[in-house]
Amino acid sequence: MSAPRVLALTGTPREFGRAHGETFRDQIRRYTAERVALAGSAQWTGHALPRAAVLALAEACIPEHTAYAPDLMDELAAIAEAADLSVAELIITNGFTDFIDLVYARGGGIGVTSRAQDDCTAFIIPEALSADSHGLFGQTWDMHASSAPYVVLLSGRPAQGPAFLAFSLTGCVGMIGMNDAGIAIGINNLLGAQGQIGVTWPFVVRKALQQTDIEAALACITTAQLVGAHNFQLFDRHGTGINVEAMPGYCDVTRSDGTPMVHSNHCLAPQTLARCRPRAPASQASSEARLARARQLLAGGAVTVEALMALTRDPVICVRAEPPLDMQTCGAAIMQPASGLLWAVQGLPVDNEYARFSV
């Protein structure tokens, strides 16, 4: 693997969804079967839950998704139809890490789960610290190694709204990306203890990519009734950087102060930390080490795209799968909203080359 495969989408939400579902039908079905099964696993959620109960929780989230982004629900429904799956199943596939928070909370919110997902390292480089005076956003995309074959780059040109590029997984509406209005968004998973019926994070990402102003994109995060916990980073072509530790019912918003904004997978604000469930020691240690290493590598200024590519290949930050967690860096992206350029790699960055795209 090297350059990610690209799925070009044009037209209406239903046309987006139909093309997505028909192109990757078999992969969507396989990946969804895996995600739904894991959503009822005690390793991931703290307690076992029957498939019917898992799907009932997902069904309960459908009205919230429809109210939040009806067009994206049309797209998801079309994917489901083409792949011969239910919308509830794809809610789980899309928002698996948020959904885990919900299942954990429904089980009483007790104990440390032995598995974590999407352990990414994200970073915003302000204009003053960029070698060409155009700010940069980037991140690794770490998840269970079994997810690697499902990575896809969506190139969307909707009938209405900005064009966009979005890293995603087959069957999912988008997870990291940038639009042609100069807004970039990325994510880190957090482990929330207070999951609720609501909206999963890929819908938040895609809705943010429909905006032409970063404050409107921020509102997509802060006004959503979130199913679970996620950290979001926003960056625009004007050099505005925003970090949001987002929990169900609470968001901690931090704005760039001219230094690099780096985040991994543990909360930094006391108010959000109080709403987290405990991380397994190895997962916490990894998050802390990646945060410290990224801050160290970004301390010098005059940052180039090539330097950020090297950062994603650093042995502390680029994670290779090891049992029992089997977490791995399955891709990475670097974005420059001012120029509309995005560099992406599928698979381990240390083993693969980046490809350049323009939104």
C-alpha positions as CSV (number, residue, x, y, z in Angstrom):
1,M,0.0,0.0,0.0
2,S,1.1,3.6,-0.6
3,A,-1.3,6.1,-2.1
4,P,-4.8,5.5,-0.8
5,R,-7.4,4.4,-3.3
6,V,-9.8,7.2,-4.2
7,L,-13.6,7.0,-4.6
8,A,-14.9,10.0,-6.6
9,L,-18.5,11.0,-5.6
10,T,-20.7,13.5,-7.3
11,G,-24.3,14.7,-7.2
12,T,-26.9,14.3,-4.5
13,P,-26.5,12.6,-1.1
14,R,-28.3,9.5,-2.4
15,E,-26.0,9.4,-5.5
16,F,-23.0,9.7,-3.2
17,G,-24.4,6.8,-1.0
18,R,-25.4,4.6,-3.9
19,A,-22.0,4.9,-5.6
20,H,-20.2,4.2,-2.3
21,G,-22.3,1.2,-1.4
22,E,-22.2,-0.4,-4.9
23,T,-18.4,0.1,-5.2
24,F,-17.5,-1.4,-1.9
25,R,-20.5,-3.6,-1.2
26,D,-18.6,-6.7,-0.1
27,Q,-16.0,-4.8,2.0
28,I,-18.8,-2.8,3.7
29,R,-20.6,-6.0,4.6
30,R,-17.5,-7.6,6.0
31,Y,-16.4,-4.6,8.0
32,T,-19.9,-4.0,9.3
33,A,-20.1,-7.6,10.5
34,E,-16.9,-7.1,12.4
35,R,-17.9,-3.8,14.0
36,V,-21.3,-5.0,15.1
37,A,-19.8,-8.1,16.7
38,L,-17.2,-6.1,18.5
39,A,-19.8,-3.6,19.8
40,G,-21.2,-6.4,21.9
41,S,-17.8,-7.6,23.2
42,A,-16.8,-7.2,26.8
43,Q,-13.2,-6.5,25.7
44,W,-14.3,-3.3,24.0
45,T,-17.3,-2.2,26.1
46,G,-16.8,-3.6,29.6
47,H,-19.7,-6.0,29.3
48,A,-21.1,-8.4,26.7
49,L,-24.3,-7.4,25.0
50,P,-26.5,-9.5,22.6
51,R,-26.6,-8.5,18.9
52,A,-30.3,-7.5,19.2
53,A,-29.6,-5.2,22.1
54,V,-26.6,-3.6,20.3
55,L,-28.8,-2.9,17.2
56,A,-31.6,-1.6,19.4
57,L,-29.2,1.1,20.7
58,A,-28.2,2.0,17.2
59,E,-31.8,2.2,16.1
60,A,-32.4,4.6,19.0
61,C,-29.7,6.9,17.5
62,I,-31.3,7.2,14.1
63,P,-33.7,10.0,14.9
64,E,-30.8,12.1,16.4
65,H,-28.8,11.6,13.2
66,T,-31.7,12.5,11.0
67,A,-32.4,15.7,13.0
68,Y,-28.8,16.7,13.0
69,A,-27.9,16.0,9.3
70,P,-30.9,14.7,7.2
71,D,-28.8,14.9,4.0
72,L,-26.1,12.7,5.5
73,M,-28.7,10.3,6.6
74,D,-30.0,10.1,3.0
75,E,-26.4,9.3,2.0
76,L,-26.1,6.6,4.7
77,A,-29.4,5.1,3.8
78,A,-28.3,4.8,0.2
79,I,-25.1,3.0,1.3
80,A,-27.1,0.7,3.4
81,E,-29.5,-0.1,0.5
82,A,-26.7,-0.8,-1.9
83,A,-24.8,-3.0,0.6
84,D,-28.0,-4.8,1.8
85,L,-27.6,-3.7,5.4
86,S,-29.7,-1.8,7.8
87,V,-29.1,1.9,8.7
88,A,-28.6,0.8,12.3
89,E,-25.7,-1.5,11.4
90,L,-24.0,1.4,9.5
91,I,-24.5,3.7,12.4
92,I,-22.3,1.3,14.4
93,T,-19.8,1.0,11.6
94,N,-19.4,4.7,11.2
95,G,-19.4,5.7,14.8
96,F,-17.9,2.6,16.4
97,T,-15.7,4.3,18.9
98,D,-18.5,6.7,20.0
99,F,-20.9,3.7,20.1
100,I,-18.5,1.9,22.4
101,D,-18.9,4.7,24.9
102,L,-22.7,4.3,24.7
103,V,-22.6,0.6,25.3
104,Y,-20.1,1.0,28.2
105,A,-22.4,3.6,29.9
106,R,-25.5,1.3,29.4
107,G,-23.6,-1.4,31.3
108,G,-23.1,0.8,34.3
109,G,-19.8,2.4,33.4
110,I,-17.7,0.0,35.4
111,G,-14.1,-1.1,34.9
112,V,-11.3,-0.6,32.4
113,T,-11.9,-1.9,28.9
114,S,-9.0,-3.8,27.5
115,R,-9.3,-2.5,23.9
116,A,-9.1,1.0,22.5
117,Q,-9.5,2.2,18.9
118,D,-8.3,5.2,16.8
119,D,-5.3,6.1,18.9
120,C,-4.1,9.0,16.6
121,T,-1.7,11.8,17.0
122,A,-2.8,15.2,15.5
123,F,-1.1,18.5,15.2
124,I,-1.7,22.1,14.0
125,I,1.2,24.2,12.8
126,P,0.4,27.9,12.8
127,E,1.5,30.2,9.9
128,A,4.4,31.7,11.8
129,L,6.0,28.3,12.4
130,S,5.5,27.0,8.8
131,A,8.5,27.3,6.5
132,D,6.3,28.8,3.7
133,S,4.1,30.9,6.0
134,H,1.1,28.7,5.2
135,G,-0.2,26.8,8.2
136,L,-0.5,23.0,8.2
137,F,-2.7,20.4,9.9
138,G,-1.8,16.7,10.0
139,Q,-2.3,13.5,11.9
140,T,-1.6,9.8,12.0
141,W,-4.7,7.5,11.8
142,D,-4.2,4.6,14.2
143,M,-6.7,1.8,14.7
144,H,-7.0,-1.9,14.9
145,A,-4.7,-3.4,12.2
146,S,-7.6,-5.3,10.8
147,S,-9.1,-2.0,9.6
148,A,-6.2,-1.2,7.2
149,P,-7.7,-2.9,4.1
150,Y,-10.9,-0.8,4.4
151,V,-9.2,2.7,4.2
152,V,-10.4,4.9,1.3
153,L,-10.1,8.6,0.3
154,L,-13.4,10.1,-0.6
155,S,-13.3,12.9,-3.2
156,G,-16.7,14.5,-3.0
157,R,-18.2,17.1,-5.3
158,P,-21.7,17.5,-4.0
159,A,-24.5,19.2,-5.9
160,Q,-24.6,21.8,-3.2
161,G,-21.9,22.9,-0.8
162,P,-18.1,22.8,-0.9
163,A,-16.1,20.0,-2.5
164,F,-14.0,18.0,-0.1
165,L,-11.4,15.2,0.4
166,A,-12.0,12.9,3.3
167,F,-10.1,9.9,4.7
168,S,-12.7,7.2,5.5
169,L,-13.4,3.5,5.8
170,T,-15.7,1.7,3.5
171,G,-19.3,2.3,4.5
172,C,-18.4,5.4,6.5
173,V,-19.2,9.0,5.4
174,G,-15.9,10.5,6.3
175,M,-13.4,10.8,9.2
176,I,-10.6,13.3,8.4
177,G,-10.7,15.9,5.7
178,M,-10.5,19.3,4.1
179,N,-12.9,21.2,1.9
180,D,-12.3,23.8,-0.9
181,A,-13.5,26.6,1.4
182,G,-10.2,26.1,3.3
183,I,-11.5,24.2,6.4
184,A,-9.7,21.1,7.7
185,I,-10.8,18.8,10.4
186,G,-9.2,15.8,12.2
187,I,-9.8,13.7,15.2
188,N,-8.4,11.7,18.1
189,N,-10.5,9.1,20.0
190,L,-11.2,9.7,23.7
191,L,-12.7,7.2,26.1
192,G,-15.8,8.7,27.5
193,A,-17.8,7.3,30.5
194,Q,-21.1,9.1,29.7
195,G,-22.2,7.8,26.4
196,Q,-25.7,8.7,25.3
197,I,-28.2,8.3,22.5
198,G,-27.2,10.9,19.9
199,V,-25.0,11.7,16.9
200,T,-21.7,9.8,16.1
201,W,-18.5,11.6,15.2
202,P,-18.2,10.9,11.4
203,F,-21.5,12.9,10.9
204,V,-19.9,15.8,12.8
205,V,-16.8,15.6,10.6
206,R,-18.8,15.6,7.4
207,K,-21.2,18.4,8.6
208,A,-18.1,20.5,9.5
209,L,-16.8,19.9,5.9
210,Q,-20.1,21.4,4.6
211,Q,-19.3,24.8,6.2
212,T,-17.4,27.7,4.7
213,D,-16.5,29.4,8.0
214,I,-14.6,27.9,10.8
215,E,-16.9,29.2,13.5
216,A,-19.8,27.4,11.8
217,A,-17.7,24.3,11.6
218,L,-17.0,24.6,15.4
219,A,-20.7,24.9,16.0
220,C,-21.2,21.6,14.3
221,I,-19.2,20.1,17.1
222,T,-20.4,22.1,20.1
223,T,-24.1,21.9,19.4
224,A,-24.2,18.2,18.5
225,Q,-25.8,15.8,21.0
226,L,-22.8,13.5,20.8
227,V,-23.0,9.7,21.4
228,G,-19.5,9.5,22.8
229,A,-16.2,11.3,23.4
230,H,-13.8,12.6,20.7
231,N,-11.2,15.2,20.3
232,F,-11.6,17.4,17.2
233,Q,-9.1,19.7,15.6
234,L,-10.1,22.5,13.2
235,F,-7.8,24.6,11.1
236,D,-8.6,27.0,8.3
237,R,-6.9,28.9,5.4
238,H,-6.7,32.0,7.6
239,G,-4.5,30.2,10.1
240,T,-7.1,29.8,12.8
241,G,-6.6,26.7,14.9
242,I,-9.1,25.2,17.3
243,N,-8.9,22.1,19.5
244,V,-12.1,20.6,21.0
245,E,-12.2,17.9,23.7
246,A,-15.8,16.9,23.1
247,M,-17.8,14.9,25.5
248,P,-21.5,14.1,25.7
249,G,-23.0,17.3,27.2
250,Y,-19.7,19.2,27.4
251,C,-16.9,20.6,25.2
252,D,-13.6,22.2,26.1
253,V,-12.5,24.6,23.4
254,T,-9.0,25.8,23.1
255,R,-7.8,28.3,20.4
256,S,-4.3,28.5,18.9
257,D,-1.9,30.8,20.7
258,G,0.8,30.7,18.0
259,T,2.4,27.5,19.2
260,P,1.8,24.1,17.7
261,M,-1.4,22.4,18.9
262,V,-0.8,18.7,19.5
263,H,-3.2,16.1,20.8
264,S,-3.2,12.4,21.2
265,N,-5.8,10.2,23.0
266,H,-6.0,11.4,26.6
267,C,-7.9,14.4,27.9
268,L,-5.8,17.5,28.9
269,A,-8.6,19.6,30.5
270,P,-9.7,18.7,34.0
271,Q,-13.4,19.1,33.1
272,T,-13.2,16.6,30.3
273,L,-10.8,14.3,32.2
274,A,-13.5,13.9,34.8
275,R,-15.9,12.6,32.2
276,C,-13.5,9.9,30.9
277,R,-13.4,6.2,31.7
278,P,-10.0,4.8,32.7
279,R,-7.6,3.9,29.9
280,A,-5.6,0.6,30.0
281,P,-2.0,1.4,31.2
282,A,-0.4,0.5,27.9
283,S,-2.8,2.7,26.0
284,Q,-2.3,5.7,28.4
285,A,1.5,5.3,28.2
286,S,1.3,5.3,24.4
287,S,-0.8,8.4,24.3
288,E,1.5,10.3,26.7
289,A,4.6,9.2,24.8
290,R,3.2,10.2,21.4
291,L,2.1,13.6,22.7
292,A,5.5,14.3,24.2
293,R,7.4,13.2,21.1
294,A,5.3,15.3,18.7
295,R,5.7,18.4,20.9
296,Q,9.5,17.8,20.9
297,L,9.7,17.3,17.1
298,L,7.7,20.5,16.5
299,A,9.5,22.8,18.9
300,G,12.0,24.2,16.4
301,G,9.8,26.2,13.9
302,A,10.3,26.5,10.1
303,V,8.2,23.4,9.7
304,T,7.9,21.8,6.2
305,V,5.5,19.3,4.8
306,E,8.5,16.9,4.6
307,A,9.2,17.4,8.3
308,L,5.6,16.5,9.1
309,M,5.9,13.4,7.0
310,A,9.0,12.5,8.9
311,L,7.1,13.1,12.2
312,T,4.4,10.5,11.1
313,R,7.2,8.0,10.5
314,D,8.9,8.5,13.9
315,P,9.1,5.2,15.8
316,V,7.2,6.6,18.8
317,I,4.4,8.1,16.7
318,C,4.1,5.5,13.9
319,V,2.6,2.5,15.7
320,R,3.2,-1.1,14.6
321,A,0.7,-3.7,15.6
322,E,1.6,-5.8,18.6
323,P,-0.6,-8.2,20.5
324,P,-2.8,-8.1,22.5
325,L,-4.0,-4.6,21.3
326,D,-2.9,-4.9,17.6
327,M,-3.2,-1.1,17.2
328,Q,-1.4,0.2,14.1
329,T,-1.0,3.4,12.1
330,C,-3.2,2.6,9.1
331,G,-2.7,5.9,7.3
332,A,-1.8,9.6,7.8
333,A,-2.8,12.9,6.2
334,I,-1.2,16.4,6.0
335,M,-3.3,19.3,4.9
336,Q,-2.7,22.9,4.0
337,P,-6.0,24.7,3.7
338,A,-4.4,27.9,2.3
339,S,-3.2,26.0,-0.8
340,G,-5.9,23.3,-0.9
341,L,-3.3,20.6,-0.9
342,L,-3.5,17.3,0.9
343,W,-0.9,14.6,1.2
344,A,-2.1,11.2,2.2
345,V,-0.6,7.7,2.8
346,Q,-2.4,4.4,3.3
347,G,-0.7,1.9,5.6
348,L,2.3,2.5,7.8
349,P,3.9,5.9,6.8
350,V,7.3,4.4,7.5
351,D,6.7,1.7,4.8
352,N,4.8,3.7,2.2
353,E,5.0,7.0,0.3
354,Y,2.7,9.9,0.5
355,A,0.6,11.0,-2.6
356,R,-0.4,14.6,-3.2
357,F,-4.0,15.6,-3.8
358,S,-5.7,18.9,-4.5
359,V,-9.3,19.6,-3.3
